[in-house]
């Protein structure tokens, strides 16, 4: 049976997988941000019986981009 990662009744583990709300990169355990395909492969996500709990945040690059846009809008 294939896993559907965002299905609400899918069994979840207690660890947390943080996804950037802007670019969809995933934060690794060492704090770096990876593309989704890289993370799925490196963590073997679709080989697990239960997926990590998914949450959202913002990676450093997207945070800087949004911050600069907000600052520019203040001076316009």
Secondary structure by P-SEA (a helix, b strand, c coil): ccccccccccccccbbbbbccccccccccccccccaaaaaaaacccccccccbbbbbbcaaaaaaaaaaaaaaaac
